[in-house]
Amino acid sequence: MTPIYTAQMAHRRGLTFWGQWLCALTLVTSLLMLLVYWRVGSLTSDYRILIILTVLGSVPIYSVMQVYHKRHGLLVGLARLLAGWLILLAVLAAIAFITQTSAIYSRQVMMIWAVLGYVVQAISFLPLHYFARLHSRMVCNERRSVIIGTCPTAHELAKKLCRPNRALVLGFIAEADNSGPAPSILPLLGHVDSIREIITRLEVRRVYIVLPMAHASVIEALYIDLLDMNVDVVWIPDFGSMVLLNHSISEIERMPAIYLNESLLSSHPASLFCKDLLERSLAAMAIILLSPLLLVVAAAVKLSSSGPVLFKQNRHGCNGEVISVWKFRSMRLHDDSEVRQATREDDRVTPLGRFLRRSSIDELPQLFNVLFGQMALVGPRPHAVTHNIYYTGKVHAYMARHRLKPGITGLAQITGHRGETETVEKMQLRVAQDLHYINHWSLWLDIKILIKTPFTLFSKNIY
């Protein structure tokens, strides 16, 4: 979508959120004041502070939980409202516990407020949710749209726009007579040579132009032709088979700019700093808590076979920088001049090493790599340098996975793309998961991956 259209959608979502939030918090704080006057007799400063914390805390919590998002149905909306309210109450309780002020408040008032607080919010949520959905449908019906183009990107756009509470898309308009047929989801309305007649006849209010980049002259001609047609023109670039990495649309000195390939460091510096700080802190805590296990495993590795406790291998880190990744040694000493992946019945793996690899305990020393800033807890898994040299050119956009720090675990690991990649096709699937992670990265995604990782340790692909 264009920046203007995206801003308009964000503005409408903001109005929906603030309107429903204001109504809900007015009822909740009014209920608390009534209960306090009924049970205590006067609104003391402690309860005023509680009201302020409730109002301030509800904004980020309800926003993250998407309590008032229009795409949610009634039951889902009520469930998210309940979850947001319970989280808010838990935060308030934690603050009271830390500050040792919980005894100041009346337990009877707090219990009644906790229950009736959700009830009054739910009561206000019902009509507001109904009117918000009704208004959204009205806006969608007024925004009668057509799509110029029949390429795969146009078909994908049509599927997304035809979802509930989205634009009312009437059909496709082909660029030429020999254009491919439109899918069954929408009809083919005609061709671009009759675009003005179609817009007038169907009362179209928005035109999506989805054509290949090679047709830039056609796109420009269409835009100029539609300037006096009283319609919104939205250009959705069709990049075809191009691999876009963390792409975005912005402006440079009021000039439109489409970022096709941007690192997270330049696009989300603050978020990436939070990720780095959080992961280093967690790594330090994990090292302290797991230190007895680390010492026991180190002693077991030393006693099980000759050789060093730690195995260090050069691998590519962020932006292709070569780093030394640490692991507990799980193999016997051998000639490693030719690096090859471990296989299921690899005779190089010791009995203890097989257990360490199966349980992923052999990778715990990489917590020190995270602590030193060479790796992350979550990110694309680092491959041996020789493997990277081999797959570069054989796997599409292979080295693009090194645009951020490699991780101890990652999206590929929890989606079943770990273990030996004996074919190029398997490596391509793993790389596709890594690129998907880079394009959709968020702290919440990292948290979900960390939560799911322990459940993947029983995978049959680990050896």
C-alpha positions as CSV (number, residue, x, y, z in Angstrom):
1,M,0.0,0.0,0.0
2,T,1.1,3.6,-0.4
3,P,2.3,5.5,2.6
4,I,-0.8,7.8,2.5
5,Y,-3.2,4.9,2.4
6,T,-1.3,3.1,5.2
7,A,-1.4,6.3,7.3
8,Q,-5.1,6.7,6.7
9,M,-5.8,3.1,7.9
10,A,-3.6,3.6,10.9
11,H,-5.5,6.8,11.7
12,R,-8.8,5.1,11.6
13,R,-7.6,2.2,13.8
14,G,-6.3,4.8,16.2
15,L,-9.6,6.6,16.4
16,T,-11.4,3.2,17.0
17,F,-9.0,2.3,19.8
18,W,-9.0,5.6,21.6
19,G,-12.8,5.9,21.4
20,Q,-13.5,2.5,22.8
21,W,-10.7,2.8,25.3
22,L,-11.9,6.2,26.6
23,C,-15.4,4.8,27.1
24,A,-14.2,1.7,28.9
25,L,-11.7,3.4,31.2
26,T,-14.3,6.1,32.1
27,L,-16.6,3.3,33.2
28,V,-13.9,1.4,35.1
29,T,-12.5,4.4,37.0
30,S,-16.1,5.7,37.8
31,L,-16.9,2.2,39.1
32,L,-13.8,2.3,41.3
33,M,-14.6,5.7,42.7
34,L,-18.2,4.6,43.5
35,L,-16.9,1.5,45.3
36,V,-14.4,3.5,47.3
37,Y,-17.0,6.1,48.4
38,W,-19.3,3.2,49.3
39,R,-16.8,1.2,51.3
40,V,-14.1,3.7,52.4
41,G,-16.0,7.0,52.5
42,S,-13.6,9.2,50.7
43,L,-11.3,9.0,47.6
44,T,-7.8,9.0,49.3
45,S,-4.6,9.7,47.5
46,D,-3.8,6.0,47.3
47,Y,-6.9,5.3,45.2
48,R,-6.1,8.3,43.1
49,I,-2.7,6.9,42.3
50,L,-4.4,3.5,41.5
51,I,-6.7,5.3,39.0
52,I,-3.7,7.0,37.4
53,L,-1.8,3.7,37.1
54,T,-4.9,2.0,35.7
55,V,-5.3,4.6,33.0
56,L,-1.6,4.7,32.1
57,G,-1.1,0.9,32.2
58,S,-4.2,0.1,30.1
59,V,-2.9,1.9,27.0
60,P,0.1,-0.3,26.2
61,I,-1.5,-3.5,27.5
62,Y,-4.8,-3.0,25.5
63,S,-2.8,-1.9,22.5
64,V,-0.5,-4.9,22.5
65,M,-3.5,-7.3,23.0
66,Q,-5.3,-5.5,20.1
67,V,-8.4,-5.4,22.3
68,Y,-10.3,-3.1,20.0
69,H,-9.1,-4.2,16.6
70,K,-11.9,-4.3,14.1
71,R,-10.8,-7.6,12.5
72,H,-11.7,-9.5,15.6
73,G,-15.2,-11.0,16.0
74,L,-17.3,-10.4,19.1
75,L,-16.2,-13.5,21.1
76,V,-12.5,-13.0,20.2
77,G,-12.8,-9.3,21.1
78,L,-14.4,-10.1,24.5
79,A,-11.7,-12.8,25.1
80,R,-8.9,-10.3,24.3
81,L,-10.6,-7.7,26.6
82,L,-10.6,-10.2,29.4
83,A,-7.0,-11.1,28.8
84,G,-6.0,-7.4,28.7
85,W,-7.9,-6.7,31.9
86,L,-6.4,-9.6,33.8
87,I,-2.9,-8.6,32.6
88,L,-3.6,-5.0,33.8
89,L,-4.8,-6.3,37.2
90,A,-1.7,-8.5,37.5
91,V,0.6,-5.6,36.8
92,L,-1.2,-3.4,39.3
93,A,-0.9,-6.3,41.9
94,A,2.8,-6.6,41.2
95,I,3.3,-2.9,41.7
96,A,1.5,-3.1,45.0
97,F,3.5,-6.1,46.1
98,I,6.9,-4.5,45.2
99,T,6.0,-1.2,46.9
100,Q,4.4,-3.0,49.8
101,T,1.2,-1.0,49.6
102,S,-1.3,-3.8,49.0
103,A,-2.5,-3.6,52.6
104,I,-3.7,0.0,52.1
105,Y,-6.4,-1.0,49.7
106,S,-9.7,-2.6,50.7
107,R,-9.8,-6.2,49.6
108,Q,-13.6,-6.1,49.2
109,V,-13.4,-3.1,46.9
110,M,-10.6,-4.7,44.9
111,M,-12.4,-8.0,44.5
112,I,-15.7,-6.4,43.4
113,W,-13.8,-4.0,41.1
114,A,-11.9,-6.8,39.5
115,V,-15.1,-8.6,38.6
116,L,-17.5,-5.7,37.8
117,G,-14.6,-3.9,36.0
118,Y,-14.7,-6.5,33.3
119,V,-18.5,-6.6,33.2
120,V,-18.9,-2.9,32.6
121,Q,-16.2,-2.9,29.9
122,A,-17.9,-5.9,28.2
123,I,-21.2,-4.1,28.3
124,S,-19.8,-1.0,26.7
125,F,-17.8,-3.2,24.3
126,L,-20.9,-4.8,22.7
127,P,-22.6,-1.7,21.2
128,L,-19.3,0.0,20.4
129,H,-18.0,-3.1,18.6
130,Y,-21.2,-3.4,16.6
131,F,-21.1,0.3,15.5
132,A,-17.4,0.1,14.7
133,R,-18.0,-3.0,12.5
134,L,-21.0,-1.4,10.9
135,H,-19.0,1.8,10.1
136,S,-16.2,-0.4,8.7
137,R,-18.6,-2.2,6.4
138,M,-20.1,1.1,5.2
139,V,-16.6,2.4,4.4
140,C,-15.7,-0.8,2.6
141,N,-18.9,-0.7,0.5
142,E,-18.2,2.9,-0.5
143,R,-14.6,2.0,-1.5
144,R,-15.6,0.1,-4.6
145,S,-12.3,-1.0,-6.2
146,V,-10.9,-2.7,-9.3
147,I,-7.5,-4.2,-9.9
148,I,-5.5,-3.5,-13.1
149,G,-3.4,-6.6,-13.8
150,T,-3.8,-10.4,-13.7
151,C,-0.3,-11.4,-12.5
152,P,0.1,-13.6,-9.4
153,T,0.7,-10.5,-7.3
154,A,-2.7,-9.2,-8.4
155,H,-4.3,-12.5,-7.5
156,E,-2.7,-12.4,-4.1
157,L,-3.9,-8.8,-3.5
158,A,-7.4,-9.8,-4.5
159,K,-7.5,-12.6,-1.9
160,K,-6.3,-10.2,0.8
161,L,-8.7,-7.4,-0.1
162,C,-11.7,-9.8,-0.3
163,R,-11.3,-10.7,3.4
164,P,-14.1,-9.4,5.7
165,N,-14.1,-5.7,6.5
166,R,-11.7,-4.9,3.6
167,A,-12.2,-3.1,0.3
168,L,-15.1,-4.1,-2.0
169,V,-13.2,-5.4,-5.0
170,L,-15.4,-5.7,-8.1
171,G,-13.0,-7.5,-10.4
172,F,-9.9,-7.5,-12.6
173,I,-9.0,-5.3,-15.5
174,A,-6.5,-7.0,-17.9
175,E,-3.6,-5.0,-19.3
176,A,-4.0,-6.5,-22.8
177,D,-6.2,-9.0,-24.7
178,N,-3.6,-11.7,-24.3
179,S,-3.4,-11.3,-20.5
180,G,-3.9,-14.4,-18.4
181,P,-7.5,-15.1,-17.1
182,A,-8.6,-13.8,-13.8
183,P,-9.1,-16.4,-11.0
184,S,-12.6,-17.6,-10.1
185,I,-12.6,-15.4,-7.0
186,L,-13.3,-12.3,-9.1
187,P,-14.5,-11.7,-12.6
188,L,-12.6,-10.2,-15.5
189,L,-14.3,-6.8,-16.2
190,G,-12.5,-5.8,-19.4
191,H,-9.2,-4.3,-20.6
192,V,-7.4,-1.1,-19.9
193,D,-8.5,0.5,-23.1
194,S,-12.0,0.7,-21.6
195,I,-10.9,1.7,-18.1
196,R,-12.7,5.0,-18.1
197,E,-16.0,3.4,-19.1
198,I,-15.7,0.7,-16.5
199,I,-15.0,3.2,-13.7
200,T,-18.0,5.3,-14.7
201,R,-20.4,2.3,-15.1
202,L,-19.5,0.6,-11.9
203,E,-19.0,3.8,-9.8
204,V,-15.4,2.7,-8.9
205,R,-13.7,4.8,-6.2
206,R,-10.3,3.1,-6.1
207,V,-8.0,1.6,-8.7
208,Y,-5.1,-0.8,-7.8
209,I,-2.4,-0.9,-10.4
210,V,-0.5,-4.2,-10.1
211,L,1.7,-4.5,-13.2
212,P,5.3,-5.8,-13.6
213,M,8.1,-3.2,-13.2
214,A,8.9,-3.6,-16.9
215,H,5.6,-1.9,-17.8
216,A,6.6,1.4,-16.1
217,S,5.5,3.4,-19.2
218,V,2.0,1.8,-19.1
219,I,1.7,2.5,-15.3
220,E,2.6,6.2,-15.9
221,A,0.1,6.5,-18.8
222,L,-2.6,4.9,-16.7
223,Y,-1.9,7.3,-13.8
224,I,-2.1,10.3,-16.0
225,D,-5.3,9.1,-17.7
226,L,-7.0,8.6,-14.3
227,L,-6.1,11.9,-12.8
228,D,-9.4,13.5,-13.8
229,M,-11.5,10.4,-13.0
230,N,-12.1,11.2,-9.3
231,V,-10.7,7.9,-8.1
232,D,-7.9,6.9,-5.7
233,V,-5.0,5.3,-7.6
234,V,-2.9,2.9,-5.6
235,W,0.2,1.4,-7.2
236,I,1.3,-2.1,-5.9
237,P,4.7,-2.8,-7.5
238,D,4.9,-6.3,-8.8
239,F,8.5,-7.4,-8.2
240,G,7.9,-10.9,-9.5
241,S,10.6,-13.3,-8.3
242,M,12.7,-10.7,-6.6
243,V,13.6,-11.6,-3.0
244,L,12.7,-8.6,-0.9
245,L,14.5,-8.4,2.5
246,N,12.9,-6.3,5.2
247,H,11.3,-4.1,2.6
248,S,9.5,-0.9,3.4
249,I,8.1,2.3,1.9
250,S,9.2,5.7,3.1
251,E,10.2,9.1,2.0
252,I,13.6,10.8,1.6
253,E,13.2,14.6,1.6
254,R,9.6,14.2,0.4
255,M,10.7,11.9,-2.4
256,P,9.0,8.4,-2.3
257,A,11.5,5.6,-1.6
258,I,11.0,1.8,-1.7
259,Y,13.5,0.0,0.3
260,L,14.0,-3.4,-1.4
261,N,16.8,-4.7,0.9
262,E,17.4,-3.2,4.3
263,S,19.0,-4.5,7.4
264,L,17.2,-4.5,10.7
265,L,20.0,-2.4,12.2
266,S,19.2,0.5,9.9
267,S,15.4,0.1,9.9
268,H,14.8,-0.8,13.5
269,P,17.8,0.4,15.5
270,A,15.9,0.9,18.8
271,S,14.1,-2.4,18.6
272,L,17.3,-4.3,17.7
273,F,19.1,-2.6,20.6
274,C,16.3,-3.9,22.9
275,K,16.7,-7.4,21.4
276,D,20.5,-7.3,22.0
277,L,20.2,-6.0,25.5
278,L,17.5,-8.6,26.4
279,E,19.3,-11.5,24.9
280,R,22.7,-10.7,26.5
281,S,20.9,-10.3,29.9
282,L,19.1,-13.7,29.5
283,A,22.4,-15.3,28.3
284,A,24.2,-14.0,31.5
285,M,21.4,-15.3,33.7
286,A,21.3,-18.7,31.9
287,I,25.1,-19.1,32.3
288,I,24.8,-18.5,36.0
289,L,21.8,-20.8,36.5
290,L,23.3,-23.5,34.3
291,S,26.8,-23.3,35.6
292,P,26.6,-26.6,37.5
293,L,25.4,-28.4,34.4
294,L,28.1,-26.8,32.3
295,L,30.8,-28.0,34.7
296,V,29.4,-31.5,34.8
297,V,29.2,-31.8,31.0
298,A,32.6,-30.3,30.6
299,A,34.1,-33.0,32.9
300,A,32.1,-35.7,31.2
301,V,33.4,-34.7,27.7
302,K,37.0,-34.6,29.0
303,L,36.7,-38.1,30.5
304,S,34.8,-39.6,27.6
305,S,37.5,-39.2,24.9
306,S,40.7,-37.4,24.3
307,G,40.7,-33.9,23.1
308,P,39.5,-30.4,24.1
309,V,36.3,-29.8,26.0
310,L,35.1,-27.2,23.6
311,F,34.9,-27.4,19.8
312,K,35.4,-24.1,18.0
313,Q,34.4,-23.6,14.4
314,N,34.6,-20.6,12.2
315,R,31.2,-19.5,10.9
316,H,29.7,-16.4,9.3
317,G,28.1,-14.0,11.6
318,C,26.3,-10.7,11.1
319,N,27.0,-9.1,7.6
320,G,29.3,-12.1,6.7
321,E,31.8,-11.5,9.5
322,V,33.7,-14.7,10.5
323,I,33.1,-15.6,14.1
324,S,34.3,-18.5,16.3
325,V,31.2,-20.5,17.5
326,W,31.6,-22.6,20.7
327,K,30.1,-26.0,21.3
328,F,30.8,-28.9,23.6
329,R,32.9,-31.4,21.6
330,S,30.6,-34.3,20.6
331,M,33.0,-36.1,18.1
332,R,36.2,-37.9,18.4
333,L,39.3,-36.1,17.1
334,H,39.5,-36.5,13.3
335,D,40.9,-34.9,10.2
336,D,38.5,-31.9,9.7
337,S,40.2,-30.4,6.7
338,E,37.0,-31.2,4.8
339,V,34.0,-30.0,6.8
340,R,31.0,-32.2,6.3
341,Q,27.6,-32.2,8.1
342,A,26.9,-34.8,10.8
343,T,24.7,-37.7,9.6
344,R,22.3,-39.9,11.5
345,E,24.8,-42.8,12.0
346,D,28.0,-40.7,11.9
347,D,30.8,-42.8,13.4
348,R,32.7,-39.7,14.4
349,V,30.1,-38.9,17.1
350,T,30.9,-40.3,20.6
351,P,28.2,-42.0,22.7
352,L,28.2,-39.0,25.1
353,G,28.2,-36.7,22.1
354,R,25.2,-38.4,20.6
355,F,23.3,-37.6,23.8
356,L,24.6,-34.1,23.9
357,R,23.5,-33.5,20.3
358,R,20.2,-35.2,20.7
359,S,19.4,-33.0,23.8
360,S,21.1,-29.9,22.2
361,I,23.2,-29.5,25.4
362,D,26.2,-29.4,23.2
363,E,25.1,-25.9,22.1
364,L,25.0,-24.4,25.5
365,P,28.5,-22.8,25.3
366,Q,27.0,-20.6,22.6
367,L,25.5,-18.6,25.4
368,F,29.0,-17.1,25.8
369,N,28.9,-16.1,22.1
370,V,25.6,-14.3,22.8
371,L,27.1,-12.7,25.9
372,F,30.0,-11.4,23.9
373,G,27.7,-10.1,21.2
374,Q,28.7,-12.4,18.4
375,M,25.4,-14.3,18.3
376,A,21.8,-13.9,19.3
377,L,19.5,-16.3,21.2
378,V,17.2,-16.2,18.2
379,G,18.2,-15.8,14.6
380,P,19.3,-17.9,11.5
381,R,21.5,-20.7,12.6
382,P,25.2,-20.2,11.6
383,H,26.6,-22.6,9.1
384,A,30.2,-23.6,8.6
385,V,32.1,-21.3,6.3
386,T,32.8,-24.1,3.8
387,H,29.0,-24.9,3.7
388,N,28.3,-21.2,2.9
389,I,30.8,-21.3,0.1
390,Y,29.2,-24.4,-1.3
391,Y,25.6,-23.2,-1.2
392,T,26.2,-19.7,-2.4
393,G,25.0,-19.6,-6.0
394,K,23.1,-22.9,-5.6
395,V,20.5,-21.6,-3.1
396,H,18.6,-18.4,-4.1
397,A,19.5,-15.5,-1.8
398,Y,21.5,-17.8,0.5
399,M,23.9,-15.2,2.0
400,A,21.0,-12.8,2.7
401,R,20.4,-14.7,5.9
402,H,23.5,-13.1,7.3
403,R,22.0,-9.6,7.5
404,L,21.6,-10.0,11.3
405,K,23.3,-12.0,14.1
406,P,23.0,-15.8,13.9
407,G,21.1,-17.4,16.7
408,I,21.2,-20.5,18.9
409,T,17.7,-21.2,17.8
410,G,15.5,-19.8,15.0
411,L,12.4,-20.1,13.0
412,A,13.8,-22.8,10.8
413,Q,14.5,-24.9,13.9
414,I,11.0,-24.8,15.3
415,T,9.4,-25.4,11.9
416,G,11.2,-28.7,11.3
417,H,14.0,-27.5,9.0
418,R,16.9,-28.6,11.2
419,G,19.3,-31.5,11.0
420,E,21.1,-32.7,7.9
421,T,20.4,-30.9,4.6
422,E,21.5,-33.6,2.2
423,T,19.8,-31.9,-0.8
424,V,19.9,-28.4,-2.1
425,E,16.1,-28.3,-1.9
426,K,16.2,-28.9,1.8
427,M,18.6,-26.1,2.3
428,Q,16.4,-23.8,0.2
429,L,13.5,-24.5,2.5
430,R,15.7,-23.7,5.6
431,V,16.9,-20.5,4.0
432,A,13.3,-19.5,3.1
433,Q,12.4,-19.8,6.8
434,D,15.4,-17.6,7.8
435,L,14.4,-14.9,5.3
436,H,10.8,-15.1,6.5
437,Y,12.1,-14.5,10.0
438,I,14.1,-11.4,8.9
439,N,11.2,-10.0,7.0
440,H,8.7,-10.5,9.9
441,W,11.0,-10.0,12.9
442,S,9.7,-8.7,16.2
443,L,10.4,-9.2,19.8
444,W,7.2,-11.1,20.2
445,L,8.3,-13.5,17.4
446,D,11.6,-14.1,19.3
447,I,9.6,-14.8,22.4
448,K,7.4,-17.3,20.6
449,I,10.4,-19.1,19.1
450,L,12.1,-19.3,22.5
451,I,9.0,-20.8,24.0
452,K,8.6,-23.4,21.2
453,T,12.2,-24.4,21.0
454,P,12.2,-26.9,24.0
455,F,9.3,-28.8,22.3
456,T,11.5,-29.3,19.2
457,L,14.2,-31.1,21.1
458,F,12.4,-34.4,20.5
459,S,12.6,-34.0,16.8
460,K,13.7,-37.0,14.8
461,N,16.0,-34.7,12.8
462,I,18.3,-34.1,15.7
463,Y,21.5,-36.2,15.7
